[in-house]
Amino acid sequence: MKNITKSFITLAALSLLFTGCDMMKKPGEQQEKKASTIEEIQAEKGKPARVVKATVAKMNDIRKFSGTIEGAQQNYVISKMSDPLAKINVQVGSNVKKDQVLAEYVFTGDNTAYQQAQEQVALLEKVTERMRDLHAKGGISQQDMDSQEMQLKIAKMGLETARRASKILAPSSGTVINMNYQVGQVPGVGGVLCTIAKLDKVILKLNVTTQDIGLFKKGATATINLNGQKFEGKVTLIPLAAQPQTRFFPVEVTFNNKKRQLLPGMYLNAEINAGQVNGLIIPNDAVVYRNGVNYMWIMDEEGKAKRKIVKLGVMTEKDVQVLEGINEGDMVLVEGQSRMNDGDKILVLED
């Protein structure tokens, strides 16, 4: 736009200069009328515009998709009892190991299963010890001894199950990334106390439509931009079926995240390189969109403006692929087309 304004000023100055020269002609010489307004100058010299030649070239097909960050091996910690929480042993940011006790319930008359299992195991251990002595002296058969040992083993398994139900244990190692309850609150059976994930690697889950799923290949590069910093990841999972509820394909892209800059829950845009296309490549600035139609202006052989409706293909931040409407070698306007009408003379501006 600055260049166009400079062209207008230059043309106006030239017009005044030509007028001054006419006034200096000798008396009697025929004087021709010169253009004195911008409209008259443009009609004579042409409307200023910049043009580029439409050429065939290759362009990377970069597509954008949106998704949510999740931690690698992300797991929910589920409550198995409907009792208040007596203790919570971790907080957001705590690093935990598998089976670590994260929280404990308040003891009530309703959660005595663990105590009952303890008593049963203690009783069976005493009985089993006596029977071992008898077996050693030949007082009971090996079959009876094996049966008693099995009862003790089953009782211990029940005790472990009751212990796990009476406390909330970590289902996996990782970092606590959120906490949904406080001491005294009741998560209820199936309630999610917190979420544990490994943050040295994170996954960006993209919701991809049926039309676009074919663009993805395992190992393809994906780029995200967070506060001006770029992160590169790889496509690690391409599902073979869409989710029944949404009809989207949840494609997974994995990023290294040692500095923990990418956090679960972040909603980000990713750029995927879907390959290369070959065709007429024109700068985006040439496209004019109006009333639902894309079109471009070209300069014909007589140096006049001509409007062409176009069909567009792949588009990047700078360039666009033109599928129909113009031909290779056409001179396409990339600046100044907003003031053009069909048949207007064009004054080509040099870079």
C-alpha positions, 0 to 999 in steps of 0.5 A: 500500500505504501508503494501504491501511495508513492506511485500516486504522488509520483504521478501527480508530481509528473503531471504538474511538471508536464503542465509547467513545461507546457506553460514555458512553450513559445507563444503560438505553439499549440498546447495540448491538454494534459491530465491534471487529476489522479483519475485522469493520470490513471486513465492515461498512464494506468493504475499502479499494481505489482504483478508476478508470473504464475509458475508451476512449482512444488509446495509443502502441504501443511495442515492444521489440527487442534488437540489436547495435551495428555501425559504419557501413561496417564491414569486416573486414581479411582476411589473404591469406597464411599467414606470420607478421606482421613488423609491425603499423602500427596499433592499436585506435583508429587512424584509417586511410585506404583502402589504407593498409598496416596490417601486413606479413608476414615474408619467407620462401621461400614468399612470393616472388611479389612479388619475382618480379613486381618482377623481371619488371616491371623486365625488361619496362621495359628491353625496352620502352624499347629497343623504343620507340627502335627504333619511333621509328627505324622498326625495328619496327611499331606492332603490335609496339610495342602488344604490348610495351606490353600485356605491360608493363601486365599485368606491372604489374597482376600486381605490384600484385596481389602487393604487395597480397598481401604486405602487409595493406591497409585495405579502407576508411577508418575507425577500427580497432575491434579487433585480433585478432593480434600481431607474430609470430602467423600469421593464415592465409589468410582470417584477420581481422586487425582490423575497420575502421568509421566511428564517427560513425554506428553501426547497431543491427541488430535481429533481427525475427520474421516476426510483427513485421516488419510493424510497421516503417516506414522512417524510424520513430523508435527509442529506446535508453537507455544509462546513463540517456541516451537516443539517438534513431535512424531505421529505415534498412533493412527487408530484404525477406527473412529470413536463411536460417539464423535466419529473422530479419529484420535490421532496421537503425536508424542513430544519430548518434554523434559523441561515440562513446558507442555502440560496436560490439558493444554489445547494447542494447534499442530501443523502436520506436513502431509507431503508435497503438491505440484501446481501453479503456486501464487502468493496469497496476496493475489486472492480476493474473496467476495460474495462466496467467490475466490478470484484473481486479477491478471494483466492481459497482453494489452496491459489491461486488468481482467478478473478471473474466478479461481479454484484453490487447492492447498494453502500455506501462510504465504502461498496458495495452489491454484487448481483452475482459473488461470494458466501458467505464465499469466501475469497475476496482480498481487498488489493494487487489485482492490481498485481495479475494474475489468479493462483498466490500464495497468501501470506495473510497479517495479520492486 
